[in-house]
Amino acid sequence: MKFCRFGERGQERPGLIDAEGRVRDLSGHIAELTIEAIAGLGTIDAASMPLVEDGVRLGVPLKGIGKIVAIGLNYEDHAIESNLPIPTEPVMFMKALSSLTGPNDEVMLPRGSTHSDWEVELAVVIGKTARYVDKADALSHVAGYAVANDVSERFNQKQRGSQWSKGKGHDSFCPLGPWLVTADEIADPQALDMFLDVNGERMQTGNTRTMIFDVAEIIAYVSEYITLYPGDVLITGTPPGVGEGKKPESIFLKAGDTMRLGIAGLGEQRQNVVAWRHLGDTVLG
């Protein structure tokens, strides 16, 4: 099934996507869309749920995300275009929960940004606790999959010391969704086409089969170092075509740009890029 959360920021309600791609309201059955709530739904008839008006805002498709663990340089061509060694084991970093935002919400450049970049990625949502998991059993720990845009400020990532999280955790730098697609709908997470456009121009084209470390290996590896709990999210790397790697000169995001990205079976996102502004206590996710 395809689950979502819809409504104004901070007032999202649980929903699901019917066979015609329309949003249905699940709030009569569950209060929030969490891993535990999904598990308790059993088989539910989408057509019997109330329809939601077209054009409703979609939020982060899951409530209760505990952490975001990211894998860097997981496509060989991307490592090459980044002028970095091809990894011999997964490169791990954390992405701030405060970077989460809806799939079509604005992406806001950090104050003074000059090197903000795009990265379409497969997101893996954990469904049951994973600690020292064997690769052969790893996929049984997956609740579902989603599209993520691992937006990155490259100067902050690479020139402000060795901590990638400095360039990865800015507000609005992790659009997630539009849906959480349950694992049973994705026969093979290593056979998914991916793309990303900026201002209508194709920048990234890839397929998850070219990952250096596949989803099962990533889950097993991460679980050696960090216990993964239901609702945790892994983002699994990006194919080549990021702005930093463009020739003859790098291309970076600026206010007024538009990104469109998607993964086969998991839907599409679209974000307008805006300049930094003071948000007060607004929670983006």
Backbone as a ProteinNet text record, in pm:
[ID]
protein_1_A
[PRIMARY]
MKFCRFGERGQERPGLIDAEGRVRDLSGHIAELTIEAIAGLGTIDAASMPLVEDGVRLGVPLKGIGKIVAIGLNYEDHAIESNLPIPTEPVMFMKALSSLTGPNDEVMLPRGSTHSDWEVELAVVIGKTARYVDKADALSHVAGYAVANDVSERFNQKQRGSQWSKGKGHDSFCPLGPWLVTADEIADPQALDMFLDVNGERMQTGNTRTMIFDVAEIIAYVSEYITLYPGDVLITGTPPGVGEGKKPESIFLKAGDTMRLGIAGLGEQRQNVVAWRHLGDTVLG
[TERTIARY]
83.6	0	87.3	26.4	95.4	30.1	106.8	56.1	114.9	39.3	85.2	30.2	78	20.4	-11.4	-129.6	-175.1	-230	-223.7	-277.7	-172.6	-214.5	-123.4	-14.6	98	211.6	171.6	204.1	170.7	30.7	-50	-186.8	-213.6	-109.1	-124.1	-209.8	-283.5	-364.7	-316.2	-344	-299.1	-385	-321.8	-395.2	-332.1	-400.8	-344.7	-383.5	-313.6	-334.7	-412.2	-524.5	-606.4	-553.9	-622.9	-577.3	-573.2	-648.7	-649.9	-552.9	-474.8	-376.9	-433.7	-555.2	-618.6	-591.2	-589.3	-565.2	-696.2	-688.9	-801.9	-767.6	-866.8	-848	-856.8	-749	-742.9	-769.5	-799	-806.3	-922	-1017.1	-1123.4	-1077.7	-958.9	-907.2	-784	-697.2	-576.8	-558	-497.3	-477.2	-356.4	-253.8	-131.5	-73.5	5.7	65.5	203.3	206.8	329.9	346.2	464.9	486.9	391.4	373.1	284.7	139.9	96.2	-40.9	-62.3	35.7	24.4	11.7	92.3	89	-47.2	-118.7	-248	-364.2	-338.8	-448.6	-496.3	-406.2	-442.5	-473.7	-571.3	-615.2	-730.5	-713.3	-813.7	-857.6	-985.3	-1040.5	-1025.1	-929.9	-903.5	-1027.2	-1104.4	-1220.6	-1327.8	-1324.7	-1425.6	-1387.8	-1265.6	-1219	-1262.9	-1287.5	-1329.2	-1221.3	-1265.7	-1173.9	-1129	-1005.4	-949.8	-943.6	-965.3	-967.8	-835.3	-842	-721.6	-632.9	-503.6	-410	-374.6	-417.8	-385.9	-234.7	-182.3	-39.8	-9.2	103.7	151.7	268.6	265.5	373.7	470.5	563.4	650	559.5	580.7	479	477.2	551.9	555.5	578.3	505.5	526.4	611.7	697.9	776.2	909.6	964.4	1098.6	1197.6	1278.3	1369.9	1506	1552	1681	1688.7	1779.3	1806.5	1954.2	1981.4	2118.5	2140.5	2243.6	2268.6	2395.8	2396.3	2512	2564.3	2691	2750	2828.7	2838.4	2925.5	2893.9	2764.6	2725.3	2702.6	2735.7	2734.2	2872.8	2936.7	3076.1	3095.6	3006.7	3021.8	3008.5	2926.5	2913.1	3040	3101.4	3227.9	3333.7	3336.8	3435.2	3410.9	3283.8	3256.1	3281.2	3279.6	3306.5	3454.8	3536.3	3682.5	3718	3644.9	3668.4	3691.1	3764.7	3791.6	3662.1	3660.2	3546.7	3547.9	3439.6	3441.1	3460.6	3532.3	3546.6	3448.9	3386.4	3275.3	3187.2	3061.2	2968.7	3018.1	2999.6	3031	2903.5	2906.6	2787.4	2795	2682.1	2669.4	2524	2498.4	2363.1	2308.7	2180	2111.2	2009.9	2005	1923.6	1774.3	1701.8	1556.6	1493.6	1555	1501.6	1515.1	1584.9	1593.2	1473.3	1391.5	1276	1174.2	1117	1010.5	927.3	810.9	723.7	784.3	734.8	796.1	787.2	689.9	671.9	683.9	733.6	755.3	878.4	890.3	1007	1134.7	1242.6	1376.4	1440.5	1478.7	1532.1	1684.2	1751.8	1897.1	1944.7	2052.7	2107.7	2157	2166.1	2215.2	2357.1	2376.6	2506.9	2544.3	2450	2481.3	2532.9	2637.8	2692.1	2706.3	2691.4	2722.1	2614.3	2487.8	2381.7	2352.4	2328	2325.2	2209.9	2182.2	2071	2122	2040.5	2073.6	1945.4	1898.6	1785.2	1834	1756.8	1800	1679.8	1706.3	1609.7	1615.8	1501	1490.1	1428.5	1485.8	1439.4	1387	1263.5	1202.3	1203.4	1260.1	1274.5	1141.4	1109.2	982.3	993.8	1112.3	1133	1279	1303.2	1435.4	1543.1	1650.5	1762.4	1890	1945.8	2070.4	2154	2271.4	2356.9	2278.6	2217.9	2135.1	2222.7	2194.7	2261.5	2204.5	2289.7	2243.6	2126.8	2132.2	2027.3	1890.6	1889.3	1763.2	1728.7	1815.4	1802.9	1673	1631.6	1513.7	1384.9	1386.9	1267.6	1246	1343.8	1332.6	1280.2	1245.4	1201.9	1050	999.8	855.9	816.7	904.3	870.7	979.9	947.5	1044.4	980.9	1066.2	1019.1	1128.8	1091.9	1186.9	1242.1	1371.9	1434.1	1520.6	1529.2	1623.2	1723.5	1844.7	1949.3	2017.4	1946.8	2001.8	2126.1	2229	2360.7	2425.1	2474.1	2553	2700.6	2760	2890.8	3003.1	2998.5	3104.4	3101.2	2982.2	2969.8	3002.8	2970.7	2996.4	3146	3219.8	3357.1	3465.1	3429.5	3530.9	3525.5	3433.7	3420.1	3457.3	3570.6	3611	3564.3	3566.6	3539.5	3397.6	3312.1	3178.4	3076.5	3042.4	2948.6	2814.2	2776	2643.6	2626.5	2736.7	2726.6	2662.2	2683.2	2624.6	2500	2462	2351.2	2226.7	2243.2	2133.9	2056.8	2077.9	2007.5	1856.2	1781.6	1635.4	1592.9	1496.5	1434.1	1523.1	1635.6	1730.8	1704.7	1586.8	1550.4	1403.1	1361.8	1226.4	1207	1095.4	1069.9	927.3	910.1	777.5	774	658.2	526.8	460.7	504.9	437.6	540.3	492	561.9	498.8	575.8	527.1	571	475.8	509.8	597	680.2	782.7	724.5	603.3	544.4	514.1	509.4	482.9	609.8	724.9	851.4	920	908.2	960.9	1111.8	1181.5	1327.5	1374.4	1422.6	1467.9	1594.6	1654.1	1774	1741.5	1618.2	1579.4	1488.4	1521.7	1435.1	1502.8	1437.9	1488.5	1471.5	1566.8	1568.8	1599.3	1546.4	1580.1	1569	1634.7	1618.8	1641.5	1549.2	1558.7	1573.3	1645.6	1651.3	1609.2	1505	1452.3	1421.9	1369.6	1329.2	1440.6	1563.5	1676.7	1715.9	1727.9	1765.1	1909.2	1924.2	2055.2	2102.1	2011.7	2046.8	1956.9	2018.7	1948	2021.9	1952.9	2021.1	1926.4	1981.6	1903.3	1969.7	1888.9	1942.8	2027.4	2021.6	2105.3	2253.8	2287.8	2428.9	2484.5	2409	2464.5	2589.9	2687.4	2803.3	2762.6	2689	2638.1	2486.1	2424.2	2279.8	2207	2074.5	1994.9	2016.9	2016.2	2035.4	2171	2274.2	2407.8	2416.2	2349.8	2349.5	2284.5	2168.2	2099.3	2187	2243.6	2328.6	2448.5	2509.8	2629.5	2596.7	2495.8	2461	2423.4	2354.5	2307.6	2421.8	2542.9	2659	2700.2	2666.5	2714.2	2602.9	2484.5	2370.9	2247.8	2181.1	2056.1	1949.4	1883.6	1777.3	1642.4	1555.8	1425	1314.7	1195	1083.8	1062.7	1056.1	1040.2	1169.2	1284.7	1411.5	1421.9	1496	1508.7	1655.3	1681.9	1812.7	1800	1889.9	1895.6	2025.7	2019.5	2113.8	2211.2	2226.1	2322	2255.6	2332.7	2278	2358.9	2292.4	2364.9	2435.3	2517.7	2590.5	2495.4	2550	2474.5	2448.1	2515.1	2497.4	2562.9	2520.3	2569.4	2718.5	2772.2	2914.5	2999.1	2946.3	3023.2	3004.7	2927.3	2902.3	3028.8	3046.9	3160	3109.6	3183.8	3316.7	3314.8	3195.4	3186.7	3071.5	3090.7	2984.7	2863.1	2747.5	2621.5	2562.1	2522.7	2463.5	2327.7	2247.1	2111.3	2110.3	2011.4	1990.7	1841.1	1807.2	1666.1	1597.4	1478.7	1403.6	1413.5	1509.8	1521	1408.1	1381.7	1283.4	1345.7	1330.2	1374.5	1254.1	1265.6	1165.5	1241.7	1196.6	1269.6	1173.5	1217	1130.6	1203.3	1137	1185.9	1067.9	1093.4	987	911.4	778.7	693.8	678.2	760.5	760.1	710.3	677.9	623.8	729.4	683.6	769.1	757.8	862.1	865.3	888.1	851.7	880.4	901.9	1017.3	1047.3	1093.6	1038.7	1091.3	1200	1307.7	1419.1	1401.1	1413.8	1395.4	1516.6	1533.7	1642.1	1612.9	1718.5	1703.1	1614.3	1530.9	1451.9	1434.7	1410.1	1396.5	1263.5	1267.4	1145.6	1087.7	1157.9	1109.7	1111.6	1000.8	994.7	922.1	907.1	837.8	907.6	830.5	882.6	849.8	952.6	928.4	863.3	904.8	856.5	712.4
-119.1	0	124.3	235.1	364.4	454	490.7	573.8	714	811.5	950.5	1024.2	1145.3	1237.6	1366.8	1420.7	1534.9	1644.2	1767.2	1880.7	1986.1	2094.6	2204.4	2160.6	2229.4	2195.1	2195.8	2087.8	2074.5	2023.4	2009.3	1960	1842.4	1770.8	1660.7	1547.6	1484	1368.8	1247.1	1127.2	1007.2	978.4	929	897.3	780.4	735.6	635.5	671.3	611.3	638.8	523	553.7	447.6	407.4	315.8	260.8	365.3	473.8	581.3	693.4	674.6	775	888.8	872.2	975.8	952.9	1063.7	1055.3	1022.3	923.9	886.3	914.3	957.3	997.1	875	850.3	737.3	777.9	903.8	951.5	890.6	828.9	758.3	625.8	581.1	451.6	464.5	561.3	581.2	730.8	765.7	906.6	963.8	881	924.4	808.8	843.4	741.8	706.3	603.5	551.1	406.4	351.2	211.3	121.7	150.5	68.8	76.9	197.4	213.8	139.8	146.6	75.6	-74.1	-126.8	-270.6	-315	-224.9	-260.5	-246.4	-198	-175.5	-303.1	-401.1	-521.9	-487.7	-556.3	-524.4	-425.9	-312.4	-207.9	-170.8	-148.2	-116.1	33	69.3	210.6	281.3	213	275.9	314.6	256.8	289.3	410.9	460.6	575.7	705.7	812.4	939.4	995.8	1047.7	1112.5	1247.4	1282.7	1412.4	1497.6	1628.4	1717.2	1712.5	1728.9	1732.6	1850.2	1831.5	1940.8	1963.1	1875.5	1892.6	1879.9	1958.3	1947.6	1811.4	1752.9	1628.9	1660.3	1602.4	1620.9	1504	1501.5	1385.6	1264.4	1154.9	1049.1	957.5	988.6	904	990.8	963.6	1029.1	937.7	997.9	918.1	871.2	941.3	908.6	942	844	863.8	916.3	874.5	921.8	895.4	969.4	952.9	918	796.9	753.1	751.9	820.9	835.3	761	713.3	645.5	730.8	769.4	854.8	776.2	833	779.9	634.6	600.5	461.1	423	513.3	483.6	520.8	427.5	447.2	573.8	597.6	716.4	845.5	842.1	961.9	985.6	879.4	895.3	955.5	909.9	960.3	1107.7	1145.2	1285.1	1376.3	1319.5	1396.4	1402.6	1338	1335	1274.3	1168.5	1099.7	951	883	740.1	658.7	553.4	462.5	385.3	389.7	329.3	177.6	127.6	-16.5	-69.2	21.2	-12.7	111.4	95.2	208.8	328.8	447.2	574.2	622.1	635.4	670.4	813.1	882.6	1009.3	1025.8	1120	1144.1	1272.3	1270.4	1387.4	1430.7	1558.7	1607.7	1585.9	1549.2	1538	1671.3	1781.1	1913.3	1947.9	1861.7	1883.7	1826.4	1744.4	1682.5	1786.9	1762.8	1848.8	1769.8	1822.4	1752.9	1745.3	1652.7	1627.4	1742.8	1830.1	1941.1	2077	2077.6	2203.4	2274.2	2401.9	2477.4	2424.1	2426.4	2403.9	2540.6	2568.6	2700.1	2693.5	2775.3	2779.7	2831.7	2775.8	2829.7	2973	3047.6	3184.6	3185.1	3261	3272.9	3156.8	3070.1	2951	2986.3	2915.2	2929.8	2796.1	2684.3	2553.5	2449.5	2488.7	2392.7	2305.7	2177.6	2076.4	1979.7	1897.3	1803.9	1659.7	1567.4	1424.9	1342.6	1281.6	1190.1	1060.2	1009	888.8	801.3	670.7	576.3	580.8	605.8	602.3	469.3	410.5	282.9	309.1	270.5	291	159	160.7	40	5.3	-125	-170.4	-245.4	-301.9	-368.9	-352.4	-359.9	-330	-414.3	-346.2	-412.3	-386.2	-493.7	-485.3	-608.1	-588	-698	-794.3	-737.7	-815.1	-879.2	-1003.6	-1068.3	-1014.3	-1004.4	-954.4	-1037	-1168.8	-1255.2	-1225.1	-1167.1	-1139.2	-990.2	-908.8	-763.4	-707.6	-754.7	-694.9	-723.8	-824	-850.3	-741.2	-653.7	-542.8	-414.9	-421.1	-302.5	-291.4	-175.1	-148.2	-98	-17.5	37.6	128.2	192	274.2	408.1	507.3	640	709.1	819.7	907	1007.8	1033.7	1139.6	1226	1353.5	1445.1	1485.5	1432.8	1462.8	1593.5	1703.4	1834.3	1860.2	1917.6	1928.2	2061.4	2129.6	2251.3	2208.6	2200.1	2136.3	2210.1	2342.9	2414.7	2378.1	2381.4	2346.7	2199.1	2114.7	1971.8	1940.3	2007.8	1964.5	2061.9	2189.3	2290	2342.4	2291.7	2337.8	2225.8	2161.7	2047.2	1918.6	1810	1677.9	1627.9	1711.2	1666.1	1695.9	1593.8	1612.8	1667.3	1634.6	1676.1	1827.6	1901.8	2047.9	2094.6	2022.3	2060.6	1984	1887.1	1797.8	1821.6	1891.7	1898.8	2027.7	2117	2245.5	2224.7	2321.1	2316.8	2293.8	2205.7	2173.3	2090.1	2037.7	1965.5	1815.3	1770.2	1629.3	1614.9	1662.7	1632.6	1480.9	1431.5	1287.7	1261.3	1160.2	1125.4	1132.9	1132.9	1169.8	1063.7	937.3	828.7	742.1	665.7	548.3	428.8	361.8	246.8	120.5	38.6	-78	-175.1	-248.5	-331.8	-436.5	-483.4	-587.3	-537.9	-405.3	-350.7	-335.3	-349.1	-332.2	-468.9	-533.7	-669.1	-673.9	-571.8	-569.9	-425.7	-388.7	-250.1	-217.9	-318.9	-297.1	-293.1	-255.8	-249	-128.9	-15.6	101.6	215.5	261.4	377.5	503.6	596.9	721.7	836.4	954.9	1073.3	1199	1303.9	1436.7	1541.1	1637.4	1750.6	1879.9	1974.6	2110.3	2204.9	2281.6	2376.8	2308.2	2184.8	2111.8	2040	2050.1	1984.1	1860.9	1747.8	1624.5	1633.6	1614.2	1617.2	1478.8	1401.5	1269	1163.8	1057.3	939.4	819.7	730.8	616.9	504.5	398.4	283.9	226	182.1	132.6	6.8	-57.1	-176	-142.4	-14.4	23.2	69.4	51	77.9	-7.2	48.1	-29.9	-127.8	-79.8	-161.3	-160.5	-278.3	-282.3	-260.6	-251.4	-217.1	-315.8	-444.4	-545	-529.9	-505.6	-489.3	-363.5	-256.8	-133.1	-153.9	-218.5	-242.2	-325.6	-432.8	-519	-441.6	-361.7	-287.3	-182.8	-101.3	4.1	-55.6	-171.2	-231.3	-281.7	-289.4	-324	-207.8	-86.8	32.7	112	109.1	187.1	97.3	85.7	10.5	89.6	21.8	83.4	41.2	139.5	114.8	140.5	86	112	262.1	300.2	440.2	509.9	451.2	510.2	504.1	598.2	609.4	598.7	516	510.7	572.2	663.3	709.2	656.1	607.8	506.1	550.5	680.2	728.4	773.3	845.6	907.2	868.8	854.1	826.8	953	940.7	1058	1163.1	1286.6	1396.4	1509.5	1507.7	1619.3	1744.8	1858.9	1985.3	2004.5	1956.9	1971.7	1904.9	1796.5	1720.5	1762.1	1867	1908.5	1968.4	1940.6	1991.6	2082.9	2186.4	2222.1	2293.3	2336.8	2405.7	2348.2	2348.9	2303.4	2394.7	2337.5	2412.2	2395.1	2504.6	2495	2563.3	2526.1	2577.4	2724.8	2793.6	2934.4	2957.1	3063.3	3096.8	3111	3052.3	3054.7	2925.5	2840.1	2711.2	2618.1	2517.4	2414.7	2277.9	2190.8	2052.5	1960.2	1862.4	1755.7	1623.5	1528.8	1403	1290.7	1168.2	1055.3	923.5	819.6	682.8	594.9	501.7	416.5	346.2	360	296	371.3	475.7	547.4	690.4	735.3	868.6	973	1098.1	1210.5	1322.8	1403.6	1526.3	1645.4	1763.6	1887.8	1997.6	2063.6	2168.8	2296.1	2407.1	2537.9	2576.8	2634.8	2676.9	2823.7	2856.1	2994	3037.4	3167.7	3223.1	3203.4	3211.1	3196.4	3306.2	3268.6	3365.9	3312.7	3402.3	3362.3	3292.6	3172.1	3091.9	3095.2	3162.4	3159.5	3017.7	2973.9	2840.9	2741.2	2774.6	2686.7	2552.2	2444.7	2309.5	2267	2239.6	2213.5	2078.4	1976.6	1841.7	1819
0	0	0	-34.2	-34.7	70.3	171.8	279.7	268.9	319.3	315.6	437	454.4	552	477.7	500.5	421	511.4	460.4	534.5	559	621.9	650.2	747.5	740.1	824.7	972.6	1040.1	1180.3	1206.2	1100.6	1115.2	1022.1	983.2	888.3	945.5	857.3	893.2	814.2	865.7	794.9	673	567.6	446.2	372.9	272	181.4	39.4	-54.6	-196.2	-257	-323	-381.3	-519.4	-584	-711.9	-822	-806.1	-906	-871.3	-766.7	-727.8	-645	-591	-510.3	-362.7	-287.3	-143.7	-71.8	17.4	101	247.5	324.1	463.8	555.7	629	721.8	866.1	890	1028.5	1107.1	1038.9	1109.1	1166.7	1126.2	1171	1259.7	1228.6	1309.2	1331	1442.7	1474.5	1402.2	1383.9	1317.2	1238	1138.8	1053.6	1108.7	1190.3	1246.5	1200.4	1220	1184.3	1261.3	1389.3	1470.8	1421.7	1383.6	1335.7	1204.3	1115.4	987.6	1010.8	1102.3	1130.6	1181.9	1248.2	1304.2	1208.5	1088.7	994.7	927.6	912.4	839.7	695.1	638.6	502.4	513.2	449.9	458	317.4	298.8	167.3	142.3	55.9	29.2	-24.5	-107.7	-170.7	-70	49	150.1	234	217.5	293.9	225.7	303.1	242.3	149.5	36.2	-57.5	-2.6	-32.3	3.7	-122.5	-107.2	-223.3	-298.7	-429.9	-512.2	-471.9	-485.9	-461.8	-317.4	-228	-86.2	-66.3	29.5	60.9	122	80.5	139.9	232.5	350.7	446.1	443.1	536.1	554.9	575.4	502	499.9	620.7	724.5	842.6	965	1071.5	1199.7	1287.9	1366.8	1460.2	1407.1	1306.9	1259	1369.9	1408	1519.1	1477.3	1360.6	1309.9	1160.6	1096.5	953.8	940.7	895.8	871.5	720.3	675.5	532.5	493.2	369.7	312.7	198	205.5	103.7	0.1	-118.2	-224.4	-257.5	-262.4	-281.1	-426.9	-519	-661.8	-714.7	-781.7	-820.6	-903.1	-999.3	-1085.2	-1005.5	-899.8	-816.9	-735.6	-684.9	-613.2	-704.9	-829.9	-925.8	-955.5	-979.7	-1011.6	-891.8	-771	-650	-616.2	-700.5	-678.7	-543.1	-507.5	-381.8	-408.8	-322.1	-342.6	-343	-423.1	-422.8	-290.7	-214.6	-81	-84.6	13.8	31.8	136	210.3	297.9	308.4	347.9	345.6	426.2	366.3	432.8	501	633.2	709.8	762.1	760.1	830.2	871.5	961	1009.4	947	920.1	867.9	973.9	1005.3	1116.5	1091.3	1197	1185.7	1147	1188.7	1155.8	1008.1	931.2	786.1	711.7	779.7	714.4	670.3	554.1	504	404.3	369.8	276.2	137.4	54.6	-75.4	-173.5	-155.9	-248.9	-181.4	-59.1	11.2	-45.1	-14.2	-58.7	5.5	-72	-18.5	1.9	125.3	159.3	169.1	90.8	94.6	230.7	283.5	407.8	387.9	495	487.7	429.2	323.5	260.8	171.1	138.5	59.8	-79.8	-120.9	-256.2	-327.6	-255	-311.9	-278.4	-278.8	-248.5	-370.3	-345.5	-450.5	-426.3	-523.6	-521.5	-519	-467.4	-467.8	-454.7	-563.3	-552.6	-488.7	-391.4	-319.9	-283.7	-278	-224.7	-72.5	-9.7	136	178.1	282.3	336.7	477.9	503.5	634.5	710.4	829.7	910.2	977.2	976.2	1032.3	1162.9	1190.8	1319.3	1359.4	1488.5	1542.6	1475.4	1432.3	1364.8	1444.3	1496.4	1574	1538.9	1481.9	1435.8	1346.1	1243.3	1151.7	1044.1	1008	895.3	764.6	663.9	534.8	481.1	499.7	446	506	624.5	694.6	693.3	633.2	648	591.3	473.6	410.5	488	575.3	657.1	760.9	777.3	872.5	807.5	679.9	605.6	608	648.9	642.1	504.2	443.3	313.3	260.6	149	76.8	39.2	15.1	-24.6	-105.3	-166.1	-235.3	-135.7	-144.2	-63.8	-154.4	-120.5	-184.7	-76.3	-86.8	10.9	-29.1	-11	-47.3	38.2	-23.7	41.4	8.7	111.1	88.7	88.5	-32.2	-47.9	25.9	30.8	101.3	249.1	307	448.4	472.7	375.5	387.5	386.5	298.2	271.5	314.8	331.3	360.6	503.6	582.7	721.5	817.4	792.2	871.6	805.9	880.3	823.3	849.9	905.6	946	836.5	757.2	647.6	693.7	816.8	864.1	861.4	864.5	858	728.5	621.2	493.6	457.6	540.6	507.3	592.3	704	800.6	805.3	708.2	710.2	700.9	752.7	742.6	598.1	579	449.7	359.1	409.5	325.1	317.2	363	344.4	308.3	190.6	145.1	135.7	189.5	194.3	149	65.4	14.6	-137	-197.6	-143.1	-54.6	-71.4	-1.5	70.2	165.5	216.1	145.3	61.2	-14.6	58.8	99.4	179.2	100.1	174.9	112.7	18.7	46	-38.8	-179.5	-200	-332.5	-417.1	-354.8	-426.9	-432.2	-548.5	-562.2	-543.7	-593.1	-585.6	-569.2	-450.1	-432.7	-511.9	-574.1	-656.4	-804.9	-839	-980	-1004.4	-942	-947	-1022.4	-1130.6	-1204.4	-1121.3	-1135.6	-1059.8	-1155.6	-1122.9	-1203.4	-1118.2	-1163.8	-1104.3	-1212.2	-1221.4	-1313.6	-1234.1	-1290.1	-1236.2	-1347.8	-1321.7	-1421	-1553.3	-1544.7	-1663.5	-1736.2	-1689	-1753.4	-1672	-1741.5	-1672.4	-1621.4	-1490.4	-1427.4	-1384.8	-1326	-1278.3	-1341.6	-1389.2	-1435.7	-1380	-1314.3	-1255.3	-1223.4	-1165.9	-1124	-999.6	-904.3	-778.7	-795.2	-911.4	-931.4	-932.7	-955.3	-962.4	-828.6	-719.5	-587	-564	-496.6	-455.3	-345.4	-247.7	-137.8	-147	-161.7	-180	-47.5	-56	62	175.5	143.6	248.7	316.4	237.3	294.1	380	336.7	414.7	551	552.8	680.3	772.7	719.6	801.1	855	769	809.3	916.5	890.7	985.8	1120.6	1118.2	1244.1	1331.8	1277.4	1359.6	1450.4	1408	1477.5	1544.5	1484.3	1533.1	1532	1645.4	1647.4	1572.8	1481	1401.8	1459.3	1481	1539.6	1437.5	1461.5	1370.3	1348.1	1223.6	1187.9	1152.1	1184	1140.9	988.4	932.4	786.8	747.3	646.1	582.6	444	408.3	270	212.3	88.5	42.9	-65.7	-85.8	-184.5	-313.1	-394.1	-514.4	-637.2	-752.3	-876.1	-926.8	-1031.4	-1081.4	-1138.1	-1149.2	-1207.1	-1111	-994.6	-901.8	-958.5	-906.2	-960.2	-943.8	-832.5	-806.3	-913.7	-973.1	-1070.6	-1214.3	-1240	-1378	-1440.7	-1569.8	-1645.6	-1757.2	-1794	-1743.8	-1608.2	-1563	-1435.2	-1353.1	-1223.2	-1133	-1144.4	-1116.1	-1112.6	-973.7	-911.6	-778.6	-776.2	-678.2	-668.6	-630.8	-684.4	-650.6	-632.9	-562.8	-543.1	-678	-690	-814.1	-893.3	-860.4	-927.9	-884.3	-966.8	-935.8	-956.8	-859	-870.6	-885	-971.5	-986.3	-986.7	-905.4	-892.3	-860.9	-890	-862.4	-875	-824.7	-831.4	-872.6	-963.1	-1016	-903.3	-905.1	-806.6	-676	-656.3	-529.2	-541.5	-663.8	-682.2	-711.9	-717.6	-753.2	-651.2	-646.3	-566.8	-659.4	-609.2	-680.9	-576.4	-582.9	-485.6	-555.3	-510.9	-548.5	-448.7	-498.8	-415.3	-380	-251.4	-206	-123.7	-112.2	-31.8	116.4	196.9	341	396.5	491	566.2	706.6	799.8	938.9	959.2	1017.5	1031.9	1172.7	1265.9	1403	1457.3	1515.5	1574.2	1482.4	1355.1	1261.8	1253.6	1258.6	1239.4	1097.6	1016.4	874.9	851.1	923.7	893.2	930.1
[MASK]
+++++++++++++++++++++++++++++++++++++++++++++++++++++++++++++++++++++++++++++++++++++++++++++++++++++++++++++++++++++++++++++++++++++++++++++++++++++++++++++++++++++++++++++++++++++++++++++++++++++++++++++++++++++++++++++++++++++++++++++++++++++++++++++++++++++++++++++++++++++++++++++

